[in-house]
Amino acid sequence: MICLRHSIFVFALFSINQAFGQCSPCNDPAPVGIIDFNSARISVLAGSSVEFNFQTIDDYKNGISKTNSTVMGISVCNCNSEGGTSLDPVGGSTITGYSIYFDTDDAQFTGLSPSNSLPLCALEALANTSSGFAASAVTISNTKVALGQIPTVGGAIFKEDNGVNVITDRFWTTDQISIDYFMGVAPGIGGCTLAVPFIDAAGGYVPDSYYVTVSFTLVPECTTCTDVSY
């Protein structure tokens, strides 16, 4: 008799809003004596928790894909401010674009049994425009991006960059992206310590329920600002 032991892989995704500045939306131009600061924000509209349940041979053989599982609204505001001789209170701070990264503070997937773990690269994602982004300079990765620990080296999952020009303001109600997820789907990222599909990973995992907290980090780009982590 052949016995297939049932196991479940689960990852939990929680929203993290990365705020940059204080205005949303801008008050352009700002009233005399009032300084508006640039801002950027992610709003998770759907799919704040995602589960992958591996129950059949096909699941282990092909992995599980989820399309448009998370929907996020993007807000970006480049304010004209009362800043003396500069439109912005800090010279050169005009926002020209931003990048969104698929990352986590966790080192690995952790099982209900703390001794069990899975590498982060077992989970990959793709971003797509869901609505809006008219007249944009959007760059979307055409290959799956593996989950990585902050600061990730996997590259941006979504990017909008107008170069030296001021970026068009974005609002979460109209400018939205969706995320596709891939768990244990071949070919997987090179160098991942767990083979995919999972059916080929003999002895590479232990049946358990595994969890990880995922973030989407929005990093504004401007004419002089830098983020030391990305």
C-alpha positions as CSV (number, residue, x, y, z in Angstrom):
1,M,0.0,0.0,0.0
2,I,1.3,3.5,-0.9
3,C,0.4,6.2,1.6
4,L,0.6,9.9,0.5
5,R,1.1,12.0,3.5
6,H,-0.9,15.3,3.3
7,S,0.9,18.5,4.0
8,I,-0.1,22.2,3.6
9,F,2.1,25.1,2.7
10,V,0.7,28.4,3.8
11,F,2.0,31.9,3.6
12,A,0.3,34.9,5.2
13,L,0.6,38.3,3.5
14,F,0.0,41.4,5.5
15,S,-0.3,45.0,4.2
16,I,2.5,47.4,5.0
17,N,2.1,51.0,4.0
18,Q,5.4,52.8,3.3
19,A,4.8,56.5,3.9
20,F,7.1,59.2,2.6
21,G,6.2,62.7,3.7
22,Q,3.0,64.2,5.1
23,C,0.7,65.2,2.3
24,S,-1.9,63.1,0.6
25,P,-3.0,64.6,-1.7
26,C,-0.8,67.7,-2.1
27,N,-2.2,71.2,-1.6
28,D,-0.6,72.7,-4.7
29,P,0.6,75.4,-4.3
30,A,0.8,75.3,-0.6
31,P,-0.6,78.3,1.3
32,V,1.9,81.0,2.4
33,G,3.7,79.8,5.5
34,I,2.7,76.2,5.0
35,I,5.1,73.5,3.8
36,D,3.7,70.4,2.0
37,F,6.0,67.4,1.8
38,N,6.2,64.8,-1.0
39,S,4.5,61.5,-0.2
40,A,4.1,58.0,-1.5
41,R,1.9,55.2,-0.2
42,I,0.7,51.6,-0.9
43,S,-2.9,50.7,-0.1
44,V,-3.8,47.0,-0.1
45,L,-7.3,46.7,-1.5
46,A,-7.7,43.0,-1.7
47,G,-5.6,39.8,-0.9
48,S,-4.0,40.7,2.4
49,S,-3.8,37.0,3.3
50,V,-3.0,34.3,0.7
51,E,-2.9,30.5,1.3
52,F,-1.5,27.7,-0.8
53,N,-2.9,24.3,0.0
54,F,-0.9,21.4,-1.4
55,Q,-3.3,18.4,-1.4
56,T,-2.7,16.4,-4.6
57,I,0.1,14.9,-6.6
58,D,-0.5,17.5,-9.3
59,D,0.0,20.3,-6.7
60,Y,3.4,18.8,-5.8
61,K,4.3,18.2,-9.4
62,N,3.2,21.5,-10.9
63,G,3.1,23.9,-8.0
64,I,0.3,26.3,-7.3
65,S,-0.3,29.6,-9.1
66,K,-2.7,32.4,-8.1
67,T,-3.6,35.1,-10.5
68,N,-4.5,38.7,-9.4
69,S,-4.5,37.5,-5.8
70,T,-3.5,40.9,-4.3
71,V,-4.7,44.3,-5.6
72,M,-2.9,47.4,-4.4
73,G,-3.5,51.1,-5.0
74,I,-0.5,53.4,-5.5
75,S,-0.5,57.0,-4.2
76,V,2.4,59.3,-5.2
77,C,2.4,63.1,-4.7
78,N,5.1,65.6,-5.7
79,C,4.2,68.8,-3.9
80,N,4.9,72.4,-4.8
81,S,5.9,73.7,-1.4
82,E,6.6,77.0,0.4
83,G,10.3,76.4,0.7
84,G,12.0,79.7,0.1
85,T,14.0,79.7,-3.2
86,S,13.1,76.0,-3.8
87,L,9.7,74.6,-4.8
88,D,10.5,71.8,-2.3
89,P,11.7,72.4,1.3
90,V,14.8,70.3,0.3
91,G,16.5,71.2,-2.9
92,G,16.6,68.3,-5.5
93,S,13.8,66.4,-3.8
94,T,11.5,66.4,-6.7
95,I,10.0,62.9,-7.2
96,T,10.9,61.4,-10.6
97,G,9.6,57.9,-10.0
98,Y,9.5,55.0,-7.6
99,S,10.1,51.2,-7.3
100,I,8.1,48.5,-5.5
101,Y,10.0,45.6,-4.0
102,F,8.6,42.2,-3.0
103,D,10.4,41.5,0.3
104,T,10.2,40.4,4.0
105,D,11.8,40.8,7.3
106,D,11.7,37.1,7.9
107,A,14.7,34.9,7.1
108,Q,12.6,31.9,5.9
109,F,9.2,30.3,6.0
110,T,8.6,28.9,9.5
111,G,6.5,25.8,10.2
112,L,4.2,25.3,13.1
113,S,7.1,23.2,14.4
114,P,9.9,25.8,14.8
115,S,12.4,23.3,13.6
116,N,10.8,23.1,10.1
117,S,11.5,25.8,7.5
118,L,11.4,26.6,3.8
119,P,13.6,29.0,1.9
120,L,12.0,32.3,0.8
121,C,12.7,31.7,-2.8
122,A,10.1,28.9,-2.9
123,L,7.6,31.8,-3.4
124,E,7.7,34.1,-6.5
125,A,5.5,36.9,-7.8
126,L,4.7,39.0,-10.8
127,A,3.1,42.4,-10.9
128,N,0.6,43.7,-13.5
129,T,-1.2,47.0,-14.0
130,S,-4.8,46.6,-13.0
131,S,-6.2,50.1,-13.7
132,G,-5.0,53.6,-14.4
133,F,-1.3,54.6,-14.9
134,A,-2.2,56.8,-18.0
135,A,0.8,58.4,-19.7
136,S,3.2,56.4,-17.5
137,A,6.7,55.1,-17.9
138,V,6.0,51.8,-16.2
139,T,8.4,48.9,-16.1
140,I,7.1,45.5,-15.1
141,S,9.4,42.5,-14.5
142,N,8.7,40.0,-17.3
143,T,10.2,37.2,-15.1
144,K,9.0,36.0,-11.7
145,V,10.7,37.7,-8.8
146,A,11.5,35.6,-5.8
147,L,10.7,36.7,-2.3
148,G,13.8,38.1,-0.7
149,Q,14.8,39.4,2.7
150,I,15.1,43.2,3.1
151,P,17.1,44.6,1.4
152,T,16.3,42.2,-1.4
153,V,18.6,41.7,-4.4
154,G,15.8,40.4,-6.5
155,G,15.1,43.8,-8.2
156,A,11.9,45.8,-8.4
157,I,8.7,43.9,-9.1
158,F,7.1,47.2,-10.4
159,K,8.7,50.5,-11.4
160,E,7.6,53.9,-12.7
161,D,10.3,56.4,-13.7
162,N,10.0,59.6,-15.6
163,G,13.7,60.3,-15.5
164,V,14.5,64.0,-14.8
165,N,10.8,64.9,-15.2
166,V,8.3,65.2,-12.3
167,I,6.3,62.1,-12.1
168,T,2.5,62.2,-12.7
169,D,0.6,62.1,-9.4
170,R,-0.9,58.7,-8.7
171,F,-3.9,58.0,-6.6
172,W,-4.9,54.6,-5.0
173,T,-8.5,54.9,-6.2
174,T,-7.6,55.0,-9.8
175,D,-4.0,53.7,-10.2
176,Q,-3.8,50.0,-9.1
177,I,-1.6,47.0,-9.6
178,S,-2.3,43.3,-9.1
179,I,0.0,40.5,-8.0
180,D,0.3,36.9,-9.3
181,Y,1.9,34.4,-7.0
182,F,3.8,31.1,-7.7
183,M,4.6,28.6,-5.0
184,G,6.7,25.6,-6.0
185,V,6.3,26.3,-9.7
186,A,9.1,25.3,-12.0
187,P,11.6,26.3,-13.1
188,G,12.0,28.5,-10.0
189,I,14.9,30.8,-9.2
190,G,18.5,29.6,-9.7
191,G,20.3,28.9,-6.5
192,C,17.2,28.2,-4.4
193,T,18.1,25.6,-1.8
194,L,14.8,23.8,-2.3
195,A,14.1,22.1,-5.6
196,V,10.9,22.8,-7.5
197,P,8.6,21.3,-8.3
198,F,8.3,20.0,-4.8
199,I,7.7,16.5,-5.9
200,D,11.4,16.4,-7.0
201,A,12.6,17.7,-3.6
202,A,13.2,14.3,-2.0
203,G,14.0,14.9,1.6
204,G,14.0,18.6,1.0
205,Y,11.0,19.6,3.1
206,V,8.9,18.3,6.0
207,P,5.1,18.3,5.9
208,D,3.9,21.1,8.0
209,S,2.0,24.5,7.8
210,Y,4.5,27.2,6.9
211,Y,4.1,30.9,7.3
212,V,5.9,34.1,6.3
213,T,5.0,37.8,6.5
214,V,5.4,39.6,3.1
215,S,5.8,43.3,2.5
216,F,5.7,45.4,-0.7
217,T,8.1,48.3,-0.1
218,L,7.7,51.4,-2.2
219,V,10.9,53.4,-2.5
220,P,10.5,56.9,-4.0
221,E,13.2,58.1,-6.5
222,C,14.1,61.7,-6.8
223,T,16.8,63.9,-8.3
224,T,19.1,63.6,-5.2
225,C,17.5,61.3,-2.7
226,T,18.7,57.8,-2.1
227,D,17.6,54.8,0.0
228,V,20.6,53.0,1.5
229,S,18.7,49.7,1.5
230,Y,17.9,49.6,-2.2
